[in-house]
Amino acid sequence: MTLPTRPLGSSGLDITTVGFGAWAIGGGGWAFGWGPQDDTDSLAAMHRALELGINWIDTAAVYGLGHSEELVGRLLQELPSRGRPLVFTKCGLVWDERDRMKEARRVLRPDSIRQECEASLRRLGVERIDLYQFHRPDETGTPVEDSWHAMMRLVEEGKVRAAGVSNFDVPLLERCEAIRHVDSLQPPFSLIRREAAAHEIRWCAGHDTGVIVYSPMQAGLTDRAAARRHGLCHRGGMDTRLARRDGGDRRCSHGRAGGRLDRRRDARAHGGGSRRDRRRNHANGRGHGPDAPGGEPRDREALRRASPRSGYISSGAGSPAPRTGSGPASRPDLGVAQSAPRQRSYNNGSIPCLRSAAISSTAPWS
């Protein structure tokens, strides 16, 4: 299967309009993990994504504190050289090896950038990174000019093919561009979160800078219909593991509500409510559900319409076989490809899926 490609700005890279985001396959046990994952399933998902035509994987050193890059490196070892995808990764989030649950610091010192690049090359098992990106702006007081000079030297040395940034605003982009061309930007962008279109993406269109967006489905909030199409809405609801800061997981059902903050509201809509509500209902003989003995029958269809339509719903596009599909279609009228949300893990096993989407630098943002 082949997918349409677009040039990533003037970088010389032609990438498919959908790519594989590798944050979640880093697993749990760190501050921003998405819960435990099965490495075998993660590798199978990446293989399946390549079979479906995807030609790039976006990872980062901090994802799983190096584990995501190691898995991508294992994938590359299993593939013939002609079948290898483009590999994008990031630097600038430095973690504390003594405390894996401590939030990573935003460090873009030149010496740190070089150390991170060497470590990423080693974990990935490659001699050159196709796209190397600053993950977030520095918080240590390092001028971005010094950081970008360090990136430019890595390109000149052949360790990096294209240089990009993530989560940068226009003033930072301007300061980098004055030293060396910014090949790409990776901002958050979705139908819900559209701020980047007004400034950063418009700047990229005017400077021939490619754009890769993350969370195009807003972590699944806009893609429930795709999950239904690909058969991932089970009859009993979706049992999602939400990662805790200690690396464990906490399960909640997404049969009607989706997400921790909506569970109490959804329970009250179904006659459950808070613990105090349940005790009061029990004392009054009302029961705990919408159709419980002693309670007034409720219109299930009305409840369905009133319930939140959120939830971390996965497309089958990046799922291990046999749960596979072609993935959601792109939106050429917007100049942005639709893709599945970042990964959560489900009761039927780990289901890594697609996260990022590519935007042509010539997309009609005006």
Number of C-alpha atoms within 10 A of each C-alpha: 8 11 13 12 18 16 20 24 23 17 20 11 18 16 22 21 27 31 28 27 27 29 24 27 35 31 26 25 21 26 22 25 27 28 27 21 22 16 17 11 18 27 19 19 27 26 20 20 29 21 14 18 18 26 23 22 22 24 23 26 27 25 25 24 25 17 20 27 31 20 21 25 19 15 18 19 14 13 12 8 9 6 12 15 20 17 22 23 26 26 25 26 24 18 20 12 9 7 11 18 19 15 15 18 15 18 24 30 20 19 12 17 23 18 11 19 24 14 15 25 19 14 19 24 17 15 13 21 25 19 22 29 24 27 23 19 22 18 13 11 10 14 14 18 17 15 22 27 15 19 26 17 14 21 18 11 11 12 20 22 19 26 25 28 26 21 17 18 17 16 10 14 19 15 15 20 16 11 13 14 20 26 26 25 26 26 23 19 22 21 12 11 13 12 14 19 17 11 11 21 27 19 18 23 20 11 18 19 25 26 28 27 22 24 24 31 26 21 21 27 21 20 24 20 16 21 20 15 14 18 15 19 19 12 7 10 15 24 19 22 20 22 23 18 19 16 19 16 18 12 14 17 17 24 17 23 24 24 19 15 9 16 20 16 16 19 18 16 17 19 21 20 19 14 10 10 14 18 16 13 19 13 10 11 13 19 20 21 21 20 16 14 12 14 16 13 11 15 10 12 9 9 15 15 10 13 20 18 19 19 23 27 29 34 32 29 26 34 25 23 14 8 15 18 18 15 22 20 11 17 11 13 10 12 17 23 23 25 31 35 26 28 28 27 26 20 11 9 12 24 26 36 30 32 30 29 27 27 28 24 26 18 16 13 13 7
